[in-house]
């Protein structure tokens, strides 16, 4: 049998192979355990560039300072789940299960999990896939394979196992009991990244709520921590009158505190809503169209916003670099003003808790007039990206919104791949935020898709009402203007409010 515990993998020219690029390709899979290979989840470092169009990246140094500190180990101790889950990720082994016929999808998913773990600050040492019709209801990968995984973890020196799914609490506990190190799942990693990257008060509250909702049914205590408080009176000679049991255990205390904190966070998020609604209502009152940039994580949405507006939004070659929605002003060629919104990225198997917690942020997508759906053209499975994003957009009520599909990173796509992508989405645009290719065509497509104001007017506006002409230039679609003796003759599509102001001058 081939040894699968070698961690110092090297390529043909004897240079070390990066774990994220191939998540430690195994020499030969054991029976039922298969290798995953060349699918890319992060852009190659050699092709990442930050240019003038990205604006000032003030947050980059702060974000880099969030990297995890190496050297921390994780052991099961006499602590509760709340304390235990606060320990940091370090050296990890990935594990996944897939049925017959979906090996390539499983490899892509595990590769993406490796990129998620790397973004969270972990070092990926190894990754294994097991083929079986269904995950084992007890230990996810079956007890025999769990024992093999325990040996692998011990051999490579890992302190955490990450499962490529959302584990049931019982599965995680049973697998943890076998492998003897911390076991977490894909959802935990995504929540961890979100907690690192959230900056605004609302974003932090959303992430904390999602974490607590996920943690509550998964609380666990070990040893004496299950009963640390005595009930009733305790006298000098032992238990006194009223000692009717162990009292409230520490785990029960944790549950009560978590529920209280969740109620506070929900109230806090409700308090944020009026301000956001006021801004949105103001834009609608002034008939300012909104364009939302949505797409898979690391597809290049922030880079695209920077290229279109020089917004200075943080750009990073990492998953979920953007969590807080950013709204920027843009101007069409005819002078109309519209907004461009950069939104949080999506990922396959996006945790339900996050969709719910970030519903207020995702409303920006649901309320948009135009949706720019950004897809990473260099990704090995763009069809899955398209499907994943459209599923989430359906959940937030954006399925009927006008959609412009954009294949970004066109500078990394060869002609044959472009033909394949064109077959996938015949009307899509190819752009490159890095080189500027296709940006003007995208700008024109956005402007053409912007909705026209509701009312068509023809008016002769006196020259002393220049304020009305300025208002039309900002928010109306002007078909034609001409200067006449009595004033400026205008043919335009305007909002109902502006139409009422122009009514006295209608012709």
C-alpha positions, 0 to 999 in steps of 0.5 A: 500500500502506498504511503499517504502521509508525506507532507513535504511534496515537491514538483519536478524541479524540486521546488516545494508545492504550495498546499493551496495550489494542489492541497497536497496531491497524494501519490496514490489514493487508498481504496475509497479515498481519492485525490483532488487536483488542479481546480483553482479557487484563488487567482494565481498570485502572478496574475494579481495586480493592483493598479491606479483604478483601484484607488487608495487601498487604506485597508490593506495593511489593516487586513494583512494584520489579521493573519493568524499567529502560528504555533497555537495548538488545539486539544480537547480540554475541560472547557465548554463549547463556547471557550473551545470554539474560540481557539484558532485554526492552525494546521488542518486536514480537509475531508470530503465525501462524494457519490459515484460520478461527481468526482470533479465537482468534489475536487472543485469543492475541496479546492475551494474549501482549501482556499477558504481555510487559507483565507481564514489563516489556516495551513492546509497540510492534506486533503482526502475524498471518500467515495460512498453513496451517502455520508455516514450518519454517525461519523460522516466518513465511516468509522474505518475511514475515520480511524485512517483519518486519525492516523493521517492527522497524527502523522502530518501533525494537524490539530484540526479537521475540516469537513466539506459540508455542514456537519450535524452536531452528533456527526462532529462529536463522533468524528472528534471522538475518533480523530482526537483533534478539533473537527469543524465544518465548511460553515464554521470556516466561512463564519470565521472569515466573515468575523475577521473581515466585517468592519461596519457595526452592522456587518459585525452584528450580522456576523455575530448573530450568524455565529451564535445561531450556528453555535447554539445547537452545537454547544458541548461541554467536557468533564467537570464543566458539565456541572460546575454549580451546586444548587441550594444552600451548601453548609459547612458540613456538606450539602444543606437544605434545598440541595436538590441537584447540581443546579444550572450547569455551565452549558445551560448558562452558556445557552441562556447567555447566547439567547440573550445576546441573540435577542440584543443583536436582532434588536440592534439590526432592526435599529439599523434598518430606518437609516438604510431605508431613508437613504434608499427612499431618498434615492427613489424619490429623486429617481436615481437608478441603482445598479448592484454588482453581485457574483461569486466570491473572488470573481472581481466585483470590487476591482470592477467597481474601482475600475468603473468609479475609482471607488478605492474599495479594498481589493484582495485575492481572497475569498470574502474580502468584501462584506459591507455593501459599498455604494458609489455615485456614477454618471451616464454619458447623457448626464444621468446619475446612478448608483453602483453597489458592491455587495458581499460575494456568494459561495456554494453551500452558503450557510443559511444563517449568513443568508438570513443575517445578511438579508438587510445587505442583500436587499440592495441586490433585491431592490436594484434596477439593474444587476451586474452578475460578475463571473470569474471567467478563469474559474474551472466551473463557471456554470456552478458559479452562475447557478449558485449566485442565481439561487441566492438572488432568487432567495432575496427576490432579485430573480426578475431584475434586469441582469447583465452577465459579465465574465471578468478576468478576460486577460486570463481566458484563452480563445477556446475557453471564450467559445465555451463561455459564450455557449454558456451565456450568449449575451455575456460581456468579457471584461478585465478589471486588470487591463481595462478590456471591455470596460467601456462596453460594460459601461454602455450596457449598464447605461442602456439598461437603466430604466427611463423615468416614468413621465414623458414631458415636452416643456418650454422652461423660462431662462430664469428657471435654470434649477429645473434644467439642472434637475433634469440633467441630473435625474431625467433622460433628455431626448432633445433640447433647443434654445428659443426666444421664450426659454429652453424647449425640452423633450425628456423623460422625468420623474413624477415629482419633476413632471409636476414642477414642469407642468406650468411650462408644458407645451 
